[in-house]
């Protein structure tokens, strides 16, 4: 009986790590590049983003997500980006590296279209030492691989103006099979689709509102929508709220000084797991590189002002 319980737990963990939607930051509006490679080079600033998210505080071996990414404009028409991340859930961990290229076209007096592509390399790791089986020859782990390296790709498109944007992206284009244990646990890196948009409304130079919408669709999981709204005060501090349909409500705050900013998000679970956890925590650090002379001078949502760039 104990063996059946452990086996079931591993099946659920592997399914969670491989089949559900790709993890998204609660503060995704502060790092749009994380959901669309076409964002590279489209912003009025060149950010370096670092973040860490601990899901479901109070639950042992709950998922954790760490990000390091940057994207820059190297010419009026070309943007480059890169990302490293690590996602851990129980005995399964997934680390990855991404390199992106985006090309920007003028399609109007104040509107641009960006097309971007990313190349990925994932490594899945199974920590067999953390598994406790009565039978070491159990078929779920017998002959299992400790590590598995998988290449993949993503594509995105983005239309944007001074105070708005809209785009879509497709991740895990190769739709590859993943199998680290038995054939019964074989999974696919299924395609994930993001549709997103946002608008920045300047009430006056001291108060700015920003709204963002993200629609996530996976070929292996249900549709999910996320909407967020933030208020910036004197381009120095912000506070906001984000709602993930049927999943969580996030409260966000942040503060910036010159080129540095820090943001924090607290997720309140709305599913049955709320009985087991006090919530999830995410912290994000942002450093803005100097603007290039051709980059548009508009609101900088990290706390830095145009005059300092």
C-alpha positions in Angstrom: 0.0 0.0 0.0 2.8 2.4 0.9 4.4 1.7 -2.5 1.2 2.5 -4.3 0.9 5.9 -2.4 4.5 6.9 -3.2 4.1 5.8 -6.9 0.9 7.9 -7.2 2.7 10.9 -5.7 5.5 10.6 -8.2 3.1 10.3 -11.1 1.3 13.5 -9.9 4.6 15.4 -9.5 5.9 14.4 -12.9 2.6 15.3 -14.5 2.6 18.7 -12.8 6.1 19.5 -13.9 5.7 18.3 -17.5 2.0 18.8 -18.5 0.6 21.9 -16.9 1.1 25.5 -18.1 4.6 27.0 -18.0 5.1 28.9 -14.8 4.4 32.7 -15.1 5.6 35.4 -12.7 2.9 37.1 -10.7 4.6 40.4 -11.7 4.7 39.5 -15.4 3.8 43.1 -16.4 7.3 44.1 -15.1 9.0 41.5 -17.3 6.9 41.0 -20.5 9.9 39.5 -22.2 9.3 36.4 -20.0 6.1 35.6 -21.9 7.0 36.9 -25.4 10.4 36.9 -27.3 9.1 39.8 -29.5 9.3 42.1 -26.5 13.1 42.2 -26.8 14.1 45.7 -27.8 10.6 47.2 -27.7 10.7 48.9 -24.3 11.8 52.5 -23.6 14.5 51.1 -21.3 16.9 48.0 -21.3 16.1 46.0 -18.2 17.9 43.2 -16.3 15.3 41.3 -14.3 16.0 38.9 -11.4 13.2 37.2 -9.5 12.4 34.4 -7.1 9.0 32.8 -6.4 8.1 30.4 -3.6 4.7 28.8 -4.2 2.4 27.5 -1.5 4.3 28.5 1.6 3.9 25.8 4.4 3.8 22.8 2.0 6.9 20.7 1.9 8.7 20.5 -1.5 6.4 23.1 -3.0 7.3 24.5 -6.4 10.0 27.2 -6.6 10.9 29.4 -9.6 14.0 31.5 -10.1 14.5 33.9 -13.1 17.4 35.9 -14.6 16.7 37.7 -17.8 17.5 40.8 -19.9 16.6 42.3 -23.2 18.1 45.2 -25.0 17.7 47.2 -28.2 20.9 47.1 -30.2 19.6 49.2 -33.1 16.2 50.9 -34.0 15.1 47.6 -35.7 16.8 44.8 -33.7 16.4 43.6 -30.1 18.2 40.8 -28.3 17.3 38.9 -25.2 18.5 36.1 -22.9 17.1 34.2 -20.0 18.1 31.6 -17.5 15.6 30.0 -15.1 15.2 27.1 -12.7 11.8 25.5 -11.7 11.7 22.9 -9.0 8.7 20.8 -8.0 9.3 17.9 -5.6 12.0 15.5 -7.0 11.7 17.1 -10.5 13.6 20.2 -11.5 13.7 22.0 -14.9 16.5 24.4 -15.7 16.6 26.3 -19.0 18.5 28.9 -21.1 17.0 31.1 -23.8 18.4 33.3 -26.5 16.0 35.6 -28.5 16.1 37.8 -31.6 13.4 40.3 -32.5 13.0 42.5 -35.5 11.0 45.7 -35.4 9.1 47.3 -38.3 7.3 50.7 -38.5 3.7 50.2 -39.5 2.5 53.7 -38.7 3.6 57.1 -37.5 3.7 55.9 -33.9 3.1 52.1 -34.1 5.7 49.3 -34.5 5.4 45.6 -35.1 8.0 43.2 -33.7 8.5 39.6 -34.6 10.7 37.5 -32.3 12.0 34.0 -32.0 13.8 32.2 -29.2 15.9 29.1 -29.0 15.8 27.1 -25.8 17.7 24.3 -24.0 16.0 22.6 -21.1 17.5 20.1 -18.6 15.2 18.0 -16.6 16.6 16.4 -13.4 15.1 13.6 -11.3 16.4 13.4 -7.8 16.1 9.7 -7.2 17.9 9.9 -3.8 14.9 11.7 -2.4 12.6 8.8 -3.4 11.9 6.1 -0.8 10.7 2.8 -2.3 10.3 -0.5 -0.5 11.2 -2.2 -3.8 14.3 -0.7 -5.4 13.3 -2.5 -8.7 9.9 -0.8 -8.8 9.2 -0.2 -12.5 8.5 3.5 -12.0 12.2 4.1 -11.2 14.0 1.0 -12.6 16.1 2.2 -15.5 15.1 5.8 -15.0 17.3 8.7 -16.2 18.7 11.2 -13.7 19.0 14.0 -16.4 17.4 14.7 -19.7 18.4 17.6 -22.1 15.7 18.9 -24.5 16.0 21.6 -27.2 13.0 23.8 -28.0 11.9 27.1 -29.6 9.3 29.9 -29.2 7.8 32.5 -31.5 6.1 35.8 -30.8 4.6 38.9 -32.3 4.0 42.3 -30.7 2.4 45.5 -31.9 3.1 48.5 -29.7 2.9 52.3 -29.4 3.9 54.9 -26.8 1.4 53.8 -24.1 0.0 50.5 -25.3 0.9 47.0 -26.6 -0.7 43.8 -27.7 0.8 40.5 -28.8 0.8 36.8 -28.8 3.4 34.0 -28.4 3.8 30.3 -28.8 6.2 28.3 -26.6 7.5 24.7 -26.8 7.0 24.6 -30.6 8.7 21.2 -31.0 6.0 19.4 -29.0 8.7 16.9 -27.9 8.1 13.7 -25.9 9.6 13.7 -22.4 10.2 10.4 -20.6 12.5 10.0 -17.5 10.9 7.0 -15.9 8.6 4.4 -17.4 6.6 4.5 -20.6 3.5 5.1 -18.5 4.8 8.5 -17.5 5.8 9.7 -20.9 4.7 13.3 -21.4 5.0 15.9 -24.1 6.3 19.4 -24.0 3.0 20.6 -25.3 2.6 24.0 -27.0 1.6 27.0 -24.9 -0.1 30.0 -26.3 -0.1 33.5 -24.7 -2.3 36.4 -25.8 -1.5 39.6 -23.9 -2.0 43.4 -24.0 -1.7 46.5 -21.8 -2.3 50.2 -21.6 -0.6 53.0 -19.6 -2.8 56.0 -18.7 -1.0 59.1 -17.4 -3.4 61.0 -15.1 -0.7 63.6 -14.6 3.1 63.6 -14.3 2.8 62.3 -10.8 0.2 59.6 -11.1 0.1 56.8 -13.8 -2.2 53.8 -14.1 -1.2 50.6 -15.9 -3.5 47.7 -16.9 -2.4 44.4 -18.3 -4.2 41.3 -19.6 -2.7 37.8 -20.1 -4.6 34.9 -21.6 -2.8 31.5 -21.3 -3.9 28.4 -23.3 -2.1 25.1 -23.1 -2.8 22.0 -25.3 -2.7 19.9 -22.0 -4.5 22.2 -19.5 -7.4 24.5 -19.1 -7.6 28.1 -20.3 -6.5 30.7 -17.8 -6.8 34.5 -17.7 -4.8 37.0 -15.7 -5.6 40.7 -15.3 -3.6 43.2 -13.3 -3.8 46.9 -12.5 -1.2 49.1 -10.9 -0.9 52.7 -9.9 2.5 54.5 -10.0 3.2 57.5 -7.8 5.8 60.0 -9.0 7.6 57.3 -11.0 9.0 56.0 -7.7 6.6 53.6 -6.1 3.7 51.5 -7.2 0.9 49.3 -5.8 -1.5 47.0 -7.6 -3.5 43.8 -7.7 -3.7 40.9 -10.1 -6.3 38.2 -10.5 -5.6 34.7 -12.0 -8.9 33.2 -12.9 -9.9 30.4 -10.6 -6.4 30.3 -9.1 -5.0 33.2 -7.1 -5.3 36.9 -6.2 -2.0 38.7 -6.1 -1.2 41.9 -4.2 1.8 43.9 -5.6 4.0 46.7 -4.3 7.3 48.2 -5.5 9.7 51.1 -5.2 12.4 52.4 -7.5 15.4 54.7 -7.2 17.4 55.9 -10.2 18.2 52.7 -12.1 17.2 50.2 -9.4 13.7 48.9 -8.5 12.4 46.1 -6.3 8.9 44.6 -6.5 7.1 42.1 -4.2 3.9 40.1 -4.9 1.9 38.0 -2.4 -0.4 35.4 -3.9 -3.6 34.4 -2.1 -4.7 30.9 -3.2 -8.3 30.6 -4.3 -8.4 26.8 -4.9 -8.7 24.0 -2.3 -5.0 24.2 -1.7 -5.6 27.4 0.4 -6.4 25.1 3.3 -2.8 23.9 3.3 -0.9 27.1 2.6 -0.6 30.7 3.8 0.1 31.9 0.2 2.9 32.4 -2.3 5.7 35.0 -2.3 7.6 36.5 -5.2 10.3 39.1 -5.2 11.7 40.9 -8.3 14.8 43.1 -8.7 15.2 45.3 -11.8 18.2 47.2 -13.0 17.8 49.5 -16.1 20.7 49.9 -18.5 21.1 53.3 -20.2 18.7 54.1 -23.1 20.0 54.4 -26.6 19.4 57.6 -28.4 16.6 56.2 -30.6 14.6 54.7 -27.8 11.3 56.5 -27.2 11.1 58.7 -24.2 8.0 57.7 -22.3 7.0 56.6 -18.9 9.6 54.3 -17.2 7.8 51.8 -15.0 10.8 50.9 -12.8 11.2 54.2 -10.9 13.8 55.8 -13.1 13.0 59.1 -14.8 13.8 60.1 -18.3 16.1 62.8 -17.1 18.3 60.3 -15.4 18.7 58.1 -18.4 
